[in-house]
């Protein structure tokens, strides 16, 4: 089974550009992490302050390691997360039928 994180980020008014810029750097770097299977960020066209990130890792340990990478510290912790009004994360495990 793989470990899944489905995140919803809502930028503070006037900060969507900061979140988009951070995700522009964070997304490709996250895809290179050991244990990452899939990482895709997207923006809601009807609500441009709303971003969603769909992440799949080989296991929970790989997901937790994601927060230790320098690109996460710089772009998520350093730029995107301070610009958020809402940060919601939901976690799942895949069903390998």
Backbone bond lengths (Angstrom), bond angles and torsions (degrees), N, CA, C in turn:
res aa  C-N    CA-C-N  psi(-1)  N-CA   C-N-CA  omega(-1)  CA-C   N-CA-C  phi
1 X - - - 1.447 - - 1.522 109.94 -
2 X 1.309 115.58 144.65 1.460 122.10 176.93 1.523 109.53 -101.35
3 X 1.318 115.95 160.36 1.463 123.26 -179.51 1.524 108.25 -103.23
4 X 1.326 116.68 130.44 1.466 122.34 -174.79 1.521 109.81 -119.97
5 X 1.335 115.13 136.38 1.461 121.65 171.04 1.524 107.47 -121.45
6 X 1.316 115.95 125.36 1.458 122.31 174.13 1.528 106.45 -113.86
7 X 1.319 115.69 109.49 1.464 120.57 -174.55 1.525 110.50 -109.28
8 X 1.309 115.18 143.96 1.461 122.34 172.85 1.517 107.23 -121.53
9 X 1.313 114.91 123.48 1.460 121.71 177.09 1.518 108.15 -117.04
10 X 1.322 116.88 129.82 1.462 121.75 174.58 1.516 107.04 -117.12
11 X 1.318 114.68 118.24 1.462 120.52 -177.82 1.525 111.06 -74.74
12 X 1.316 115.15 147.06 1.459 120.32 171.17 1.524 107.81 -62.07
13 X 1.317 116.19 152.27 1.471 120.69 179.35 1.526 109.36 -53.71
14 X 1.332 115.99 129.59 1.456 121.75 179.45 1.521 114.65 84.30
15 X 1.338 118.09 2.41 1.465 121.10 -176.39 1.527 114.46 -114.50
16 X 1.322 118.20 3.97 1.467 120.82 -178.11 1.524 111.45 -58.04
17 X 1.316 117.67 -35.90 1.470 120.14 -179.76 1.525 111.62 -64.46
18 X 1.331 117.84 -33.32 1.467 121.19 178.03 1.523 110.91 -68.89
19 X 1.317 116.59 -40.82 1.460 121.25 179.07 1.526 109.74 -67.47
20 X 1.322 117.39 -44.64 1.467 121.30 179.35 1.525 110.81 -61.37
21 X 1.321 117.53 -42.64 1.462 120.64 178.84 1.528 110.80 -62.89
22 X 1.326 116.53 -43.48 1.464 120.46 179.24 1.527 110.60 -61.81
23 X 1.329 117.36 -44.85 1.460 120.56 179.92 1.526 111.76 -66.68
24 X 1.316 117.15 -29.72 1.457 121.30 176.52 1.529 110.94 -61.47
25 X 1.310 117.19 -31.97 1.468 121.84 177.42 1.528 111.69 -90.78
26 X 1.315 116.01 -40.37 1.458 121.66 -174.74 1.526 112.50 -68.22
27 X 1.311 117.57 -40.25 1.467 120.77 -175.07 1.528 113.20 -60.48
28 X 1.330 119.68 -55.74 1.470 117.62 -178.06 1.526 112.68 -65.58
29 X 1.317 117.31 -34.42 1.465 119.77 179.14 1.526 110.61 -67.34
30 X 1.318 117.61 -39.16 1.461 121.16 -179.78 1.520 111.63 -65.47
31 X 1.318 116.77 -32.28 1.468 120.56 179.81 1.523 112.62 -66.08
32 X 1.324 117.25 -19.12 1.463 121.02 -179.59 1.526 112.66 -89.46
33 X 1.309 118.01 -6.43 1.460 121.13 -177.16 1.525 111.56 -67.52
34 X 1.318 115.06 142.42 1.450 119.82 173.70 1.529 108.00 -63.41
35 X 1.299 116.98 130.98 1.460 121.01 -179.74 1.514 114.28 92.88
36 X 1.331 118.13 -8.20 1.463 119.70 177.24 1.515 109.14 -84.57
37 X 1.322 116.18 129.96 1.461 121.92 177.10 1.527 110.16 -101.59
38 X 1.332 116.59 -38.55 1.471 120.83 -175.60 1.520 108.60 -156.50
39 X 1.321 116.26 138.14 1.462 121.65 176.58 1.517 107.37 -147.22
40 X 1.321 116.22 114.38 1.460 120.19 -179.13 1.516 110.42 -138.66
41 X 1.313 115.92 123.72 1.461 122.34 175.14 1.522 108.33 -102.65
42 X 1.322 115.87 147.26 1.461 119.87 175.27 1.515 109.90 -149.17
43 X 1.319 114.81 158.62 1.464 122.75 -175.80 1.524 108.38 -118.00
44 X 1.314 116.26 138.70 1.463 121.93 179.99 1.530 108.92 -76.47
45 X 1.336 119.09 115.75 1.467 120.23 -179.01 1.528 113.20 -64.29
46 X 1.335 116.84 -28.23 1.465 120.22 179.73 1.526 111.86 -81.38
47 X 1.326 116.89 -24.44 1.462 122.61 179.35 1.525 107.82 -134.13
48 X 1.331 117.92 82.83 1.461 121.19 -170.97 1.532 115.85 -63.23
49 X 1.312 117.95 -10.84 1.474 119.94 175.00 1.526 111.54 -84.34
50 X 1.341 117.36 -6.90 1.459 121.22 -176.77 1.521 111.07 -102.12
51 X 1.322 114.47 125.87 1.464 123.03 178.96 1.528 107.34 -122.44
52 X 1.312 115.55 146.07 1.462 120.42 174.43 1.531 107.40 -127.78
53 X 1.315 114.73 145.67 1.462 120.66 179.20 1.520 106.94 -129.57
54 X 1.310 116.08 126.34 1.453 122.23 177.93 1.514 107.63 -111.29
55 X 1.337 115.99 118.54 1.463 121.76 -174.25 1.527 109.76 -126.00
56 X 1.324 116.02 136.29 1.456 121.14 176.26 1.528 108.08 -129.83
57 X 1.333 115.05 130.01 1.470 122.23 -179.13 1.522 109.44 -125.93
58 X 1.306 116.01 159.44 1.458 120.60 -179.90 1.520 111.67 -61.15
59 X 1.332 116.68 -32.75 1.462 121.11 178.97 1.528 109.03 -163.18
60 X 1.328 115.95 175.90 1.459 120.42 -177.96 1.526 112.16 -64.51
61 X 1.321 116.90 -33.41 1.469 120.40 178.58 1.529 110.98 -61.88
62 X 1.326 117.77 -39.84 1.466 121.19 177.93 1.524 110.61 -65.72
63 X 1.340 116.57 -38.00 1.463 119.57 176.45 1.524 110.46 -63.71
64 X 1.323 117.25 -45.56 1.462 120.53 179.75 1.530 111.42 -63.46
65 X 1.322 117.49 -35.46 1.470 121.41 177.59 1.525 111.15 -64.77
66 X 1.321 116.93 -28.32 1.470 122.48 178.82 1.536 111.21 -52.46
67 X 1.325 116.86 -38.42 1.467 121.65 -178.31 1.526 113.11 -73.08
68 X 1.320 117.50 -9.85 1.463 121.22 -178.52 1.525 113.13 -95.79
69 X 1.314 117.50 -9.60 1.468 120.77 -179.65 1.526 110.25 -73.98
70 X 1.311 115.16 146.98 1.464 120.76 -178.44 1.531 111.61 -61.64
71 X 1.339 118.19 -38.00 1.474 119.51 179.80 1.530 111.08 -64.17
72 X 1.328 117.99 -34.21 1.464 119.90 176.86 1.527 110.19 -67.66
73 X 1.310 116.32 -44.52 1.461 120.05 -179.88 1.522 111.50 -61.61
74 X 1.341 116.05 -42.00 1.469 119.59 -178.22 1.527 112.25 -72.06
75 X 1.336 117.00 -52.10 1.468 119.92 -169.54 1.531 113.83 -90.68
76 X 1.314 118.52 -36.17 1.468 119.95 178.40 1.527 110.16 -83.61
77 X 1.327 116.51 -62.53 1.466 120.09 -177.03 1.524 112.35 -68.69
78 X 1.323 116.59 -37.31 1.460 120.26 -174.90 1.513 115.52 -82.07
79 X 1.343 117.03 -29.48 1.467 118.47 -175.25 1.527 113.78 -124.92
80 X 1.321 117.86 -53.93 1.474 119.19 -171.76 1.524 112.71 -71.77
81 X 1.305 117.70 -52.71 1.465 120.46 -173.11 1.530 112.51 -60.90
82 X 1.333 120.08 -40.10 1.471 118.02 175.71 1.532 113.99 -63.95
83 X 1.342 116.92 -19.55 1.469 121.18 -179.26 1.530 112.44 -92.16
84 X 1.341 117.25 6.70 1.457 120.47 -176.07 1.519 113.06 -96.38
85 X 1.315 113.46 145.40 1.460 121.81 170.04 1.532 109.24 -91.37
86 X 1.351 115.75 -36.27 1.458 122.53 -179.03 1.528 108.34 -133.92
87 X 1.337 115.15 135.97 1.468 121.40 171.44 1.522 107.30 -134.49
88 X 1.308 115.27 107.38 1.465 120.93 -178.78 1.519 108.67 -118.88
89 X 1.329 116.19 136.22 1.459 120.81 177.42 1.526 108.77 -131.80
90 X 1.327 115.33 133.27 1.456 122.51 175.94 1.525 107.19 -120.09
91 X 1.332 115.49 140.82 1.459 120.68 -174.51 1.520 110.50 -119.60
92 X 1.331 114.82 144.08 1.454 122.00 -177.38 1.519 109.48 -144.52
93 X 1.320 115.45 166.45 1.459 122.24 168.18 1.517 107.13 -122.89
94 X 1.321 115.79 140.94 1.464 119.02 179.93 1.521 109.66 -72.20
95 X 1.313 115.95 154.88 1.450 122.85 174.97 1.536 107.02 -101.52
96 X 1.286 116.11 115.38 1.472 120.17 -177.37 1.523 110.09 -95.76
97 X 1.313 115.00 76.87 1.468 120.95 178.78 1.515 110.11 -85.21
